[in-house]
Amino acid sequence: MIEYLLILAVVLIVAKILGELCERIGIPSILGEIGTGILLGPTAFGLISNPNEAVFQLFAEIGIIMLLFVAGFEYVDIKSVLKYKRVSITLSLVSSFIPLIGVTLWGLSMGYNWGASLLLGIALSATSMGITVRSLLDCNQINSKPGRTILGSLVLNDITGLILMTIVLGVVGARGGDILMNTLFVMGGIGVFFLLFLVAEYIMPYVILYSIKLRVEEAQFTLVFVVVLLTAFLAQNLGLSTMIGAFFAGVFLSRSSILETETFSQKISSVSYGLFIPLFFVMAGARMDLSHFSETIGLALMMLTLITSLQIGSAFVVGRLYKYKTWESIMLGLGMLPYGEVTLIVMTALLTMAAGNIERFGGAEALEGLHSLFSAVLILIAMTVVIAPLTMRFVSRRLKKA
């Protein structure tokens, strides 16, 4: 335990130092935090020898939960997001299905079978909500017209990707059982979650009001933290992600006038940005295995070129179709570009499935190719995590000038 305390202390101070250096040279601090993970992870110094250990995973999970909660609580007005619902729905569908089709066809042309190509397509149509939200916050675009549109699209994108993954995993036999029943279970869970969200949005202000009467210290803060964790847990067990649960917890808790005070916001921000959120991005960086960089960089660059042209191109068309300005349309595409945890989940499922049924995926040689593909996707994630915040900061400056 003492060793973990030392690691966390070093990680936090290095993350803040590198984040400060990034801000001073005009780039988002998120890159300093990710760089800390790469620097202290297995690729370099090895202080974080295994970023998949339970203690690190716990801090990282709480970090992404708090990031999405803060976004929903402090920056999102659900009515403003719904104001752009038509373009959000269109953007979500386009950013899900265009990459899915394009990447699947590319995978087939590269010699991967249908199952591997489909799952690769799904993996590269799943935007990282955490990375995008943090990037929007860093460039002060989360309350802008494109920012609100992106937020609405991210929620829908997560749901669409979940349903697609359920169907494809059922088809290729990863889950077994009835494909229709698996899909209906996921869609039913989504319906139940949003029904509970509507109920919570109505009753939570009264619960918060009652907490004022409690005599124990910081009862309101504890209550909010508990609600966030429970909502994230509920969302995950109903087939959604913890991120969606945390985001909507922030939305319905923001409806309470008692919690809108500057003091409460400062408490939430201090705990989130001072401790948990940096740890999420540090662990994301630590998971990037760059030891075989030279072997897979070519494959990663091919995928980057393909997915960048598909995502930014299709989003740009959607933006212009709905009368968004040129730089606003480019921002829409950049917001749908970063990859993260969902992509890793899908690719891990692909490797697990291939290892359990080698012949179905073309034998041992094909399995080795899938491992190379997995490493290339890790490098792709690293590149999008770096490229998206930088380009979004540049586009944000152009929007302000315009």
C-alpha positions as CSV (number, residue, x, y, z in Angstrom):
1,M,0.0,0.0,0.0
2,I,2.9,2.4,0.8
3,E,4.3,1.8,-2.7
4,Y,0.9,2.8,-4.3
5,L,0.8,6.0,-2.2
6,L,4.3,7.0,-3.5
7,I,3.3,6.2,-7.1
8,L,0.1,8.3,-6.8
9,A,2.1,11.2,-5.3
10,V,4.7,11.1,-8.1
11,V,2.0,10.7,-10.8
12,L,0.0,13.7,-9.6
13,I,2.9,16.1,-9.3
14,V,4.4,15.1,-12.6
15,A,1.0,15.4,-14.3
16,K,0.5,18.9,-13.0
17,I,4.0,20.0,-13.9
18,L,3.7,18.7,-17.5
19,G,0.2,20.0,-17.8
20,E,1.4,23.4,-16.7
21,L,4.2,23.3,-19.3
22,C,1.7,22.4,-22.0
23,E,-0.6,25.3,-21.1
24,R,2.3,27.7,-21.1
25,I,3.2,26.8,-24.7
26,G,-0.4,27.0,-25.8
27,I,-1.5,23.4,-25.9
28,P,-4.1,21.6,-23.8
29,S,-3.0,20.2,-20.4
30,I,-4.6,16.9,-21.2
31,L,-1.5,16.2,-23.4
32,G,0.7,16.7,-20.4
33,E,-1.3,14.2,-18.4
34,I,-1.3,11.6,-21.1
35,G,2.5,12.2,-21.6
36,T,2.9,11.6,-17.8
37,G,1.4,8.1,-18.3
38,I,3.6,7.3,-21.3
39,L,6.7,8.6,-19.4
40,L,6.0,6.8,-16.1
41,G,4.3,3.7,-17.7
42,P,5.8,0.5,-18.9
43,T,7.1,2.1,-22.2
44,A,9.6,4.4,-20.4
45,F,10.5,4.5,-16.6
46,G,8.0,1.8,-15.5
47,L,6.9,3.4,-12.3
48,I,3.4,2.3,-13.2
49,S,4.5,-1.2,-14.1
50,N,1.0,-2.5,-14.7
51,P,-1.7,0.1,-15.4
52,N,-4.3,-2.6,-15.4
53,E,-3.9,-3.3,-11.7
54,A,-7.2,-2.9,-9.7
55,V,-6.1,0.2,-7.7
56,F,-5.2,2.1,-10.9
57,Q,-8.3,0.9,-12.8
58,L,-10.4,2.1,-9.9
59,F,-8.9,5.6,-9.8
60,A,-9.2,5.8,-13.6
61,E,-12.8,4.8,-13.6
62,I,-13.7,7.3,-11.0
63,G,-11.8,9.9,-13.0
64,I,-13.9,9.4,-16.2
65,I,-17.1,9.3,-14.1
66,M,-16.2,12.7,-12.5
67,L,-15.2,14.2,-15.8
68,L,-18.5,13.4,-17.4
69,F,-20.4,14.4,-14.2
70,V,-18.7,17.8,-14.2
71,A,-19.5,18.3,-17.9
72,G,-23.2,17.5,-17.3
73,F,-23.4,19.5,-14.1
74,E,-21.5,22.7,-14.9
75,Y,-21.6,23.1,-18.6
76,V,-24.7,21.4,-20.1
77,D,-28.1,22.8,-20.3
78,I,-30.3,19.9,-21.6
79,K,-32.7,22.3,-23.4
80,S,-29.8,23.9,-25.2
81,V,-28.5,20.5,-26.3
82,L,-32.0,19.5,-27.5
83,K,-32.1,22.7,-29.5
84,Y,-29.7,21.0,-31.9
85,K,-31.3,17.6,-31.7
86,R,-31.9,17.2,-35.4
87,V,-28.3,17.8,-36.4
88,S,-27.1,15.8,-33.4
89,I,-29.1,12.8,-34.5
90,T,-27.9,13.1,-38.1
91,L,-24.3,13.6,-37.0
92,S,-24.4,10.6,-34.7
93,L,-25.8,8.3,-37.4
94,V,-23.4,9.5,-40.0
95,S,-20.4,9.3,-37.7
96,S,-21.4,5.8,-36.7
97,F,-22.3,4.2,-40.0
98,I,-19.9,5.9,-42.5
99,P,-16.8,4.8,-40.5
100,L,-18.4,1.4,-39.9
101,I,-18.9,0.8,-43.6
102,G,-15.6,2.4,-44.7
103,V,-13.4,0.6,-42.2
104,T,-15.1,-2.8,-42.7
105,L,-14.5,-2.6,-46.5
106,W,-10.9,-1.5,-45.7
107,G,-10.4,-4.5,-43.4
108,L,-11.7,-6.9,-46.0
109,S,-9.3,-5.4,-48.6
110,M,-6.4,-5.9,-46.1
111,G,-7.3,-9.7,-45.8
112,Y,-9.2,-9.8,-42.5
113,N,-12.3,-11.9,-42.5
114,W,-15.9,-10.5,-42.1
115,G,-16.1,-10.9,-38.3
116,A,-12.8,-9.1,-37.7
117,S,-13.5,-6.4,-40.2
118,L,-17.0,-5.7,-38.8
119,L,-15.7,-5.4,-35.2
120,L,-12.8,-3.2,-36.4
121,G,-15.4,-1.0,-38.0
122,I,-17.4,-0.8,-34.8
123,A,-14.3,-0.1,-32.8
124,L,-13.4,2.9,-35.0
125,S,-17.0,4.3,-35.0
126,A,-17.0,4.6,-31.2
127,T,-15.9,8.1,-30.2
128,S,-14.3,8.5,-26.8
129,M,-16.7,10.7,-24.8
130,G,-14.2,11.5,-22.1
131,I,-11.4,12.7,-24.4
132,T,-13.8,14.9,-26.5
133,V,-15.5,16.4,-23.5
134,R,-12.2,17.3,-21.9
135,S,-11.0,18.8,-25.2
136,L,-14.1,20.9,-25.5
137,L,-13.6,22.1,-21.9
138,D,-10.0,23.0,-22.6
139,C,-10.8,25.1,-25.6
140,N,-13.9,26.7,-24.1
141,Q,-16.2,25.3,-26.8
142,I,-18.5,23.0,-24.7
143,N,-21.3,25.7,-24.6
144,S,-20.8,26.7,-28.2
145,K,-23.2,25.7,-31.0
146,P,-20.9,22.9,-32.3
147,G,-20.0,21.9,-28.7
148,R,-23.6,21.3,-27.8
149,T,-24.2,19.5,-31.0
150,I,-21.2,17.2,-30.4
151,L,-22.5,16.4,-26.8
152,G,-25.8,15.3,-28.1
153,S,-24.2,13.2,-30.8
154,L,-21.8,11.6,-28.3
155,V,-24.7,10.3,-26.2
156,L,-26.4,8.9,-29.3
157,N,-23.2,7.5,-30.7
158,D,-22.6,5.5,-27.5
159,I,-26.0,4.0,-27.7
160,T,-25.8,3.2,-31.4
161,G,-22.3,1.7,-31.0
162,L,-23.6,-0.5,-28.1
163,I,-26.5,-1.9,-30.2
164,L,-24.2,-2.5,-33.2
165,M,-21.6,-4.3,-31.0
166,T,-24.3,-6.5,-29.4
167,I,-25.6,-7.6,-32.8
168,V,-22.2,-8.3,-34.4
169,L,-20.9,-10.1,-31.3
170,G,-24.0,-12.2,-31.4
171,V,-23.6,-12.9,-35.1
172,V,-20.0,-14.1,-34.7
173,G,-20.8,-16.1,-31.6
174,A,-19.0,-14.1,-28.9
175,R,-21.9,-14.0,-26.6
176,G,-23.9,-17.0,-27.8
177,G,-27.7,-17.2,-27.2
178,D,-30.3,-15.5,-29.3
179,I,-29.1,-12.4,-31.1
180,L,-32.6,-10.9,-31.0
181,M,-32.9,-11.4,-27.3
182,N,-29.5,-9.8,-26.7
183,T,-30.4,-6.8,-28.8
184,L,-33.9,-6.4,-27.1
185,F,-32.2,-6.6,-23.7
186,V,-29.9,-3.7,-24.5
187,M,-32.6,-1.6,-26.0
188,G,-34.9,-2.4,-22.9
189,G,-32.1,-1.3,-20.6
190,I,-31.7,2.0,-22.4
191,G,-35.4,2.6,-22.1
192,V,-35.4,1.8,-18.4
193,F,-32.4,4.1,-17.8
194,F,-34.0,7.1,-19.4
195,L,-37.3,6.5,-17.7
196,L,-35.4,6.5,-14.3
197,F,-33.6,9.6,-15.5
198,L,-36.9,11.5,-16.0
199,V,-38.1,10.4,-12.5
200,A,-34.7,11.4,-10.9
201,E,-34.7,14.7,-12.6
202,Y,-38.1,15.5,-10.8
203,I,-37.4,14.1,-7.3
204,M,-33.7,14.9,-6.8
205,P,-34.2,18.7,-6.1
206,Y,-36.4,17.7,-3.1
207,V,-33.9,15.1,-1.9
208,I,-31.1,17.8,-2.0
209,L,-33.4,20.3,-0.2
210,Y,-34.0,17.7,2.6
211,S,-30.2,17.2,3.0
212,I,-29.8,20.8,4.2
213,K,-31.5,19.7,7.5
214,L,-28.9,17.0,8.2
215,R,-26.3,17.9,10.8
216,V,-23.4,15.8,9.6
217,E,-20.6,17.7,7.9
218,E,-20.7,17.9,4.0
219,A,-23.8,15.8,3.8
220,Q,-24.8,17.4,0.5
221,F,-21.4,16.7,-1.1
222,T,-21.5,13.1,0.0
223,L,-25.1,12.7,-1.2
224,V,-24.1,14.0,-4.7
225,F,-21.1,11.8,-4.9
226,V,-23.2,8.7,-3.9
227,V,-25.9,9.6,-6.5
228,V,-23.2,9.9,-9.2
229,L,-21.7,6.6,-8.4
230,L,-25.0,4.8,-8.2
231,T,-26.2,6.3,-11.5
232,A,-23.0,5.2,-13.2
233,F,-23.5,1.7,-11.7
234,L,-27.1,1.6,-12.8
235,A,-26.3,2.6,-16.3
236,Q,-23.6,0.0,-16.7
237,N,-25.9,-2.8,-15.4
238,L,-28.6,-1.7,-17.8
239,G,-26.3,-2.1,-20.8
240,L,-25.0,1.5,-21.1
241,S,-21.7,2.8,-20.0
242,T,-20.7,4.4,-16.7
243,M,-19.9,7.6,-18.6
244,I,-23.5,8.0,-19.8
245,G,-24.8,7.5,-16.3
246,A,-22.4,10.0,-14.8
247,F,-23.2,12.6,-17.6
248,F,-26.9,12.4,-16.9
249,A,-26.4,12.5,-13.2
250,G,-24.7,15.8,-13.7
251,V,-27.6,17.0,-15.9
252,F,-30.4,16.2,-13.4
253,L,-28.5,17.3,-10.3
254,S,-27.8,20.7,-12.0
255,R,-31.6,21.3,-11.8
256,S,-31.3,21.9,-8.0
257,S,-30.9,25.6,-7.2
258,I,-29.2,24.6,-4.0
259,L,-26.3,23.0,-5.8
260,E,-25.8,25.9,-8.2
261,T,-23.7,27.9,-5.6
262,E,-20.2,28.8,-6.5
263,T,-18.9,27.1,-3.3
264,F,-20.4,23.7,-4.3
265,S,-19.0,24.0,-7.8
266,Q,-15.5,24.8,-6.4
267,K,-15.6,21.7,-4.2
268,I,-16.6,19.4,-7.1
269,S,-14.0,21.0,-9.4
270,S,-11.3,20.7,-6.8
271,V,-11.8,17.0,-6.1
272,S,-12.3,16.2,-9.8
273,Y,-9.5,18.1,-11.5
274,G,-7.2,18.0,-8.5
275,L,-7.2,14.2,-8.1
276,F,-9.4,11.9,-10.2
277,I,-9.6,13.3,-13.7
278,P,-5.8,13.7,-14.2
279,L,-5.4,10.0,-13.1
280,F,-7.7,8.9,-15.8
281,F,-5.6,10.5,-18.5
282,V,-2.4,9.3,-16.9
283,M,-3.6,5.7,-16.9
284,A,-4.8,6.1,-20.5
285,G,-1.2,7.1,-21.5
286,A,0.3,4.3,-19.4
287,R,-1.7,1.7,-21.3
288,M,-0.2,2.8,-24.6
289,D,2.3,0.1,-25.6
290,L,4.8,1.7,-27.9
291,S,7.4,-1.0,-27.6
292,H,6.6,-2.3,-31.2
293,F,6.0,1.1,-32.6
294,S,8.2,0.7,-35.7
295,E,6.3,-2.5,-36.7
296,T,2.8,-1.2,-36.6
297,I,3.1,2.5,-37.2
298,G,2.4,2.0,-41.0
299,L,-0.8,0.2,-40.3
300,A,-1.8,2.9,-37.7
301,L,-1.1,5.7,-40.2
302,M,-3.3,4.0,-42.8
303,M,-6.2,3.8,-40.4
304,L,-5.6,7.4,-39.2
305,T,-5.8,8.7,-42.8
306,L,-8.9,6.6,-43.5
307,I,-10.8,7.5,-40.4
308,T,-9.8,11.2,-40.4
309,S,-11.1,11.6,-43.9
310,L,-14.3,9.7,-43.2
311,Q,-15.1,11.4,-39.8
312,I,-14.2,14.9,-40.7
313,G,-15.5,14.7,-44.2
314,S,-18.9,13.3,-43.3
315,A,-19.3,15.6,-40.3
316,F,-18.3,18.6,-42.5
317,V,-21.1,17.7,-44.9
318,V,-23.6,17.3,-42.1
319,G,-22.6,20.7,-40.7
320,R,-22.9,22.5,-44.0
321,L,-26.2,20.8,-44.7
322,Y,-27.6,22.3,-41.4
323,K,-26.1,25.8,-42.2
324,Y,-23.1,25.6,-39.8
325,K,-20.2,27.8,-40.7
326,T,-17.0,26.2,-42.2
327,W,-15.0,26.2,-39.0
328,E,-18.0,25.0,-37.0
329,S,-18.4,22.1,-39.4
330,I,-14.7,21.2,-39.0
331,M,-15.1,21.3,-35.2
332,L,-18.0,18.8,-35.5
333,G,-15.7,16.3,-37.2
334,L,-12.8,16.8,-34.8
335,G,-15.2,16.2,-31.9
336,M,-16.1,12.8,-33.2
337,L,-12.4,11.8,-33.9
338,P,-10.8,10.6,-30.6
339,Y,-10.9,7.0,-29.6
340,G,-10.6,5.5,-26.2
341,E,-12.0,2.9,-23.8
342,V,-14.9,1.6,-26.0
343,T,-12.5,1.0,-28.9
344,L,-10.3,-1.0,-26.6
345,I,-13.2,-3.0,-25.3
346,V,-14.3,-4.0,-28.8
347,M,-10.7,-4.8,-29.9
348,T,-10.2,-6.9,-26.8
349,A,-13.4,-8.8,-27.5
350,L,-12.1,-9.5,-31.0
351,L,-8.8,-10.9,-29.8
352,T,-10.6,-13.0,-27.1
353,M,-13.0,-14.4,-29.7
354,A,-10.3,-15.1,-32.2
355,A,-8.2,-16.9,-29.6
356,G,-11.1,-19.1,-28.7
357,N,-11.9,-20.1,-32.3
358,I,-8.6,-19.8,-34.3
359,E,-9.8,-21.7,-37.3
360,R,-12.8,-19.5,-37.8
361,F,-10.5,-16.5,-38.1
362,G,-8.0,-18.2,-40.5
363,G,-5.6,-20.0,-38.2
364,A,-2.5,-19.1,-36.1
365,E,-1.1,-16.8,-38.8
366,A,-4.3,-14.7,-39.0
367,L,-4.4,-14.5,-35.2
368,E,-0.9,-13.1,-35.2
369,G,-2.1,-10.5,-37.7
370,L,-4.9,-9.6,-35.4
371,H,-2.5,-9.0,-32.6
372,S,-0.5,-6.6,-34.9
373,L,-3.8,-4.9,-35.7
374,F,-4.6,-4.5,-32.0
375,S,-1.2,-2.8,-31.4
376,A,-1.8,-0.6,-34.4
377,V,-5.2,0.5,-33.0
378,L,-3.5,1.3,-29.7
379,I,-1.1,3.6,-31.6
380,L,-4.1,5.1,-33.5
381,I,-5.8,5.8,-30.1
382,A,-2.6,7.6,-29.0
383,M,-2.5,9.7,-32.2
384,T,-6.1,10.7,-32.1
385,V,-5.9,11.6,-28.4
386,V,-3.0,13.9,-29.2
387,I,-4.3,15.3,-32.5
388,A,-7.9,16.0,-31.5
389,P,-7.1,18.4,-28.6
390,L,-4.5,20.3,-30.6
391,T,-6.6,20.7,-33.7
392,M,-9.7,21.6,-31.6
393,R,-7.7,24.3,-29.9
394,F,-6.6,25.7,-33.3
395,V,-10.2,25.6,-34.7
396,S,-11.5,27.3,-31.5
397,R,-9.2,30.2,-32.1
398,R,-10.4,30.5,-35.6
399,L,-14.0,30.5,-34.4
400,K,-13.3,33.3,-31.9
401,K,-11.7,35.4,-34.6
402,A,-14.6,34.8,-36.9
